[in-house]
């Protein structure tokens, strides 16, 4: 009679339960998103050329204005007029630079839509708003630095030439410091404002046309309308209020620089607010 034997069971180990990985929505930290946006911005040839053009135009206009002034042998300015002239020379390039950074701000966003890269961006950052915020922070920081370089450079280029006509100022003067940093701040805000417009329209041509229309055409159109309300509205345009941040003309009803800064920030907030809303609600 045979007996049925069973083999000894092999020792087994109980597998430890694996905790489910929390869904974060994106494997990128915000620092990683910032780094990614910085790489994209600096890798564009349009970025390098645009920022270089801002600096070259600012230095060139400062050189031209200072040389023209010293070429007039009869030029005699009082102390207050000297400071006003130096401020004009230092910041005059900003009025040209705003157009350049506005175009750059638009195409930095719409370029991703035209190439389809925006799909990769939003796949990596599905919540979308952090990607938009990172774009704005990178553009703001880069433009602000370029703005400081252009305004300080304009002052340094003009100072030796103006000194020949006994026109001088200290760079640490509060008015000059306001011109330098206020001008750079204005350029940076314009670039971010234009990024918002580019996000809203998703079209390079449309975004550039709207940005330049608001900056350049709208003030001219309102000034041609013979109505009291247009004169009251003028100081609240982004270009007029923004200019008063770095150079107080005395013609604006909004006299304080911080008040004009709030008006400018209001335009930027409106652009970014609508951009964020549409970015969340529309398909890429």
Buried (B, 14 or more C-beta within 10 A) or exposed (E): EEEEEEEEEEEEEEEEEEEEEEEEEBEBEBEBBBBBBBEBBEEBEEBEEBBEBBBEBBBBBBBEBBEEBBEEEEBEBEEEEBBBBBBBBBBBBBBBBBBBBBBBBBBBBBBBBEEEEBEEBBEBBEEBEBBBBBBBBBBBBBBBEBBBBBBBBBBEBBBEBBEEBEBEBEEEEEBBEBBBBBBBBBBBBBBBBBBBBBBBBBBBEBBBBBBBEBBBEBBEEBEEEEEEEBEEBBBBBBBBBBBBBBBBEEEBEBEEBEBBBEBBBEBBEEBBEBBBEBBEEEEB
